[in-house]
């Protein structure tokens, strides 16, 4: 019992000093190219940045982590342990989200760990609805089989059939194209099965290697912040890459900590998104940022990503 108490005291001390480290950095400022820019219409922010000038590899894509968990589990019982977003997929897209992280299990239902929620059809209909209401917005839809689950049967064919002409086919030349050059196709769909074979439908879907990240399991904010920074610094500039690279402004509840609800834990790093972008420029790696994702996405997070994208289109970043 004494060792457990000692461990928790040590962890609380770590958390205090890690929060202080990030708070001290924050006092140095959070200005970066485009930090003062706020889109007048988040639903159509790509359109407002000129689809004929905005290249795919210049975009800083606002993304959500475990995107389809708004209705997962039982409210006030299991939901707080697995819910990473409170907005529906459609609402996230309207707010400005452009990268969705969807986890599925063998029954083609969305899940997070052992908890399940609605079927993948709900996600697809929300995406299709959003795209029907806009003209030049591009969405990266990442779908993976959740750890510990089996791949849904026939899922690749299902995705191609349901998304059809909206799909931007796998092609490395896409990274150097403008949005206007890939229209009217609107979705980069990355399918990451756990066991089934590689992508086979003539490149309609993108294989997992085209969306990479370096996730670590920690609930300590400065540890995650610096890990993100380290791995991002190891990437080539976004304009030189032939894959998407994601950084997640998240921390994760871990079993040996008494705080297991997602929201209070992710709150430890949530407010440091702008600081992360600022520090990227301070450390000379601002050109590496591409996909930036978060739990419980909000308008300020979207604005930070769009602002940096705006600065890149003006040659200021």
C-alpha positions in Angstrom: 0.0 0.0 0.0 2.8 2.4 0.9 4.5 1.8 -2.4 1.3 2.6 -4.3 0.9 5.9 -2.4 4.6 6.8 -3.0 4.2 6.1 -6.7 1.1 8.3 -6.9 2.8 11.2 -5.0 5.8 10.9 -7.5 3.4 11.0 -10.5 1.6 14.1 -9.1 5.0 15.8 -8.7 5.9 14.9 -12.2 2.6 16.3 -13.5 3.0 19.5 -11.5 6.5 20.2 -12.9 5.5 19.2 -16.5 2.6 21.6 -16.4 4.9 24.3 -15.1 7.3 23.6 -17.9 4.7 24.2 -20.5 3.1 27.1 -18.7 6.5 28.8 -18.5 7.0 28.3 -22.2 3.6 29.8 -22.8 4.7 33.1 -21.1 7.3 33.6 -23.9 4.5 34.0 -26.4 2.4 32.1 -28.9 2.8 34.0 -32.1 3.6 32.2 -35.3 3.0 33.0 -38.9 -0.8 33.4 -39.4 -1.6 33.2 -35.7 -3.8 36.3 -35.9 -5.8 34.9 -38.8 -9.4 33.7 -38.2 -11.5 32.2 -41.0 -14.8 34.0 -41.6 -16.4 30.7 -42.6 -14.9 27.6 -41.0 -17.2 25.3 -43.0 -15.6 26.6 -46.2 -12.2 27.6 -45.1 -10.3 25.8 -47.9 -12.5 27.5 -50.5 -11.8 30.9 -49.0 -8.0 30.2 -49.3 -8.4 29.8 -53.1 -8.5 26.2 -54.3 -6.4 27.2 -57.4 -3.5 28.3 -55.2 -3.7 26.0 -52.2 -1.6 22.9 -52.6 -2.3 19.7 -50.7 1.2 19.6 -49.1 0.9 23.2 -47.9 -2.2 22.5 -45.8 -2.0 22.2 -42.0 -4.9 19.8 -41.6 -7.0 20.2 -38.4 -7.8 16.6 -37.2 -9.7 14.8 -34.5 -8.5 11.8 -32.5 -11.0 9.0 -32.1 -13.4 11.1 -34.1 -16.6 9.1 -33.9 -16.9 8.7 -30.1 -19.5 11.4 -29.4 -22.1 8.7 -28.5 -19.9 5.9 -27.4 -20.7 3.9 -24.3 -23.3 4.7 -21.6 -23.6 8.3 -20.5 -22.0 9.0 -17.1 -21.0 5.3 -16.8 -18.7 4.0 -19.5 -18.7 7.1 -21.8 -16.2 9.2 -19.9 -13.6 6.5 -20.2 -13.8 6.4 -24.1 -15.3 9.6 -25.4 -12.8 11.8 -27.1 -15.2 14.1 -29.1 -18.6 15.5 -28.1 -19.5 16.7 -31.6 -20.8 14.5 -34.4 -18.7 13.9 -37.5 -20.9 16.4 -39.4 -20.5 19.0 -36.7 -16.7 18.5 -36.6 -16.5 19.0 -40.3 -18.6 22.2 -40.2 -16.3 23.5 -37.5 -13.4 23.0 -39.8 -12.0 19.5 -39.0 -10.5 18.0 -42.2 -8.9 14.7 -40.9 -11.1 12.0 -39.2 -9.7 9.1 -37.2 -12.2 6.2 -37.3 -11.8 2.9 -35.5 -13.9 -0.1 -36.5 -14.4 -3.7 -35.4 -15.5 -6.9 -37.1 -19.2 -5.9 -37.2 -18.4 -2.6 -39.1 -19.3 -0.6 -36.0 -17.2 2.2 -34.7 -15.4 1.4 -31.5 -12.8 2.6 -29.0 -11.2 -0.3 -27.3 -14.0 -2.6 -26.1 -16.8 0.0 -26.3 -18.8 0.3 -29.5 -21.1 2.9 -30.9 -23.0 3.5 -34.2 -22.1 1.8 -37.5 -19.6 3.1 -40.0 -22.6 4.1 -42.3 -23.4 7.0 -39.9 -19.8 8.3 -40.4 -20.1 8.0 -44.2 -23.4 9.7 -44.4 -22.2 12.6 -42.3 -19.2 13.0 -44.5 -21.3 12.8 -47.7 -23.8 15.4 -46.3 -21.0 17.8 -45.5 -19.4 17.4 -48.9 -22.8 17.9 -50.6 -23.1 21.3 -48.9 -19.6 22.5 -49.8 -17.7 22.7 -53.1 -13.9 22.8 -52.5 -13.4 21.1 -49.1 -11.1 18.0 -49.0 -11.4 15.4 -46.2 -8.8 12.8 -45.1 -10.8 9.9 -43.8 -8.6 7.4 -42.0 -10.3 4.1 -41.1 -8.5 1.4 -39.2 -9.4 -1.8 -37.5 -9.1 -1.2 -33.7 -6.5 -3.1 -31.8 -7.8 -6.4 -30.5 -10.5 -6.7 -33.2 -10.9 -8.5 -36.5 -11.1 -6.7 -39.9 -14.7 -6.3 -41.1 -15.4 -8.7 -44.0 -15.5 -7.1 -47.5 -14.8 -3.7 -46.0 -12.5 -2.4 -48.8 -15.2 -3.1 -51.4 -17.8 -1.6 -49.1 -15.8 1.7 -48.7 -15.2 2.0 -52.5 -18.9 1.3 -53.3 -20.2 3.8 -50.7 -17.7 6.6 -51.4 -17.4 6.1 -55.1 -16.6 9.1 -57.2 -15.7 11.2 -54.1 -12.5 9.2 -53.7 -9.2 10.8 -54.6 -7.3 7.7 -55.8 -3.9 6.8 -54.3 -1.3 8.7 -56.3 1.8 10.3 -54.9 1.5 13.2 -57.4 -1.5 14.3 -55.4 0.7 15.9 -52.7 2.0 18.5 -55.2 -1.4 19.3 -56.7 -3.7 22.2 -55.8 -7.2 21.5 -54.4 -8.7 22.6 -57.8 -6.6 20.0 -59.6 -8.1 17.1 -57.6 -11.7 18.3 -57.7 -14.4 17.1 -58.1 -12.9 14.2 -56.0 -13.0 15.1 -52.3 -11.9 12.3 -50.0 -8.5 10.8 -49.4 -9.5 7.5 -47.7 -6.8 5.7 -45.9 -7.7 2.1 -45.0 -5.6 0.3 -42.3 -6.7 -3.3 -41.8 -5.0 -5.3 -39.1 -4.7 -8.7 -40.9 -6.2 -8.6 -44.4 -4.1 -8.1 -47.5 -3.0 -4.8 -49.1 -5.1 -2.3 -50.9 -6.3 -3.9 -54.1 -9.1 -1.8 -55.8 -6.8 0.0 -58.3 -5.7 2.6 -55.8 -9.2 3.9 -54.9 -8.1 3.7 -51.3 -4.8 4.8 -49.8 -2.6 2.2 -47.9 -1.6 2.8 -44.3 1.9 4.0 -45.1 0.6 7.2 -46.5 -0.6 8.4 -43.1 2.1 8.1 -40.4 2.5 9.2 -36.8 4.5 8.3 -33.7 2.1 7.8 -30.9 3.3 7.2 -27.3 1.2 6.1 -24.3 1.5 8.8 -21.7 -0.6 11.0 -19.6 2.2 13.5 -18.9 1.8 16.6 -21.1 5.4 17.8 -21.4 6.6 14.2 -22.2 4.1 14.0 -25.0 4.9 17.6 -26.2 8.6 16.8 -26.4 8.1 13.4 -28.0 5.9 15.1 -30.7 8.6 17.7 -31.3 11.4 15.1 -31.5 9.6 12.8 -34.0 8.4 15.8 -36.1 12.0 17.1 -36.3 12.9 13.7 -37.8 10.5 14.2 -40.8 11.4 16.0 -44.0 9.5 19.2 -44.8 5.9 18.7 -45.7 6.5 19.9 -49.2 9.1 17.2 -49.7 7.1 14.2 -48.3 5.1 11.7 -50.3 3.0 10.8 -47.2 0.9 12.6 -44.6 2.4 12.9 -41.1 0.3 13.5 -38.0 1.1 15.0 -34.7 -1.6 14.6 -32.0 -2.0 17.2 -29.3 -3.3 14.6 -26.9 -2.4 12.6 -23.7 -4.0 9.3 -22.7 -5.3 7.9 -19.4 -3.0 5.1 -18.2 -4.0 2.3 -15.9 -1.7 3.1 -13.0 -3.1 6.6 -12.5 -6.4 7.1 -10.6 -7.6 9.6 -13.2 -9.0 7.5 -16.1 -11.6 9.8 -17.6 -10.5 11.2 -21.0 -11.5 14.8 -20.6 -9.6 15.8 -17.5 -6.5 14.0 -18.7 -6.5 15.4 -22.2 -7.2 18.8 -20.6 -3.5 18.7 -19.4 -2.3 19.4 -22.9 -5.3 20.7 -24.7 -4.5 24.4 -24.2 -1.0 24.1 -25.6 -1.8 23.6 -29.3 -0.8 27.1 -30.2 2.3 26.8 -28.1 3.3 23.7 -30.0 3.1 25.5 -33.3 5.0 28.4 -31.9 7.8 26.2 -30.6 8.0 24.4 -34.0 9.0 27.7 -35.5 11.3 28.6 -32.6 13.1 25.2 -33.2 13.2 25.6 -36.9 10.8 22.8 -37.9 7.6 24.8 -38.7 7.8 23.5 -42.2 7.3 19.9 -41.0 3.8 20.4 -39.6 1.0 18.8 -41.7 -1.8 17.0 -39.8 -2.4 18.3 -36.3 -5.1 16.4 -34.3 -6.7 16.8 -30.9 -9.3 15.4 -28.6 -12.5 17.6 -28.0 -11.7 19.9 -31.0 -12.7 23.5 -30.7 -12.7 26.6 -32.9 -9.4 28.0 -31.7 -7.6 24.8 -32.6 -9.1 25.0 -36.1 -8.2 28.6 -36.4 -4.5 27.9 -35.4 -4.2 25.3 -38.2 -6.0 27.4 -40.8 -4.0 30.5 -39.8 -0.7 28.7 -40.5 -2.1 27.4 -43.8 -3.1 31.0 -44.7 0.5 32.1 -44.0 1.9 29.4 -46.2 -0.3 30.4 -49.1 1.1 34.0 -48.7 4.7 32.8 -48.6 5.1 33.9 -44.9 5.8 30.5 -43.4 
